[in-house]
Amino acid sequence: MNVISTNIANPREVIWKGTPEITGIYKVPVDVLTIKKYFVEGDTVSDLRVHGCENKAVYGYPSEHYPFWQDEFPRMKMPWGTFGENITTEGLLENDIVIGSVYRVGSALLQVTQPRMPCYKLAARFGTSSMIRRFMKSLKSGFYFTVLEEGTVKPGNPITLEKVGETGHTIVDVVKSREESE
């Protein structure tokens, strides 16, 4: 398992359903991330009610999902960071990640807290209201981390499992249970 890309965003205004919105979903690759307790330094989080803070300080998304989405949206360019992730990963997939698991990523120590439950800004990024439903049904949600130890992360850094979470529930289990309850 390793880091493919590290990504941050500056604030950007988009028009969604006729309303201007400020978003930080348009991430671009950078050489290194500095991960602090509640955020990624230099990254824009436009709505702290639903992104960032302790339980959603860092968002990871598997590089393995990009071909699936490229097939779904063949005309869209999809550089790393397209899904708003801070860390694009390789070898770290939702069906294997147990909630509460702890990973060493670069010099940071991160604990998995939950899957991403996207807001309308992902739909705005992809230009279709159907994206939120498609994203959840795909079970390709990515995962949020809380920060146990601050540090830096660069592309090429290994991702090492330090401790398996005690919940026994994977990211996919949580997404499926949410889908079944709706």
Summary of the structure (lengths in Angstrom):
residues: 182
radius of gyration: 15.3
end to end distance: 33.2
largest distance: 46.3
contacts: 581
relative contact order: 0.23
helix: 20%
strand: 36%
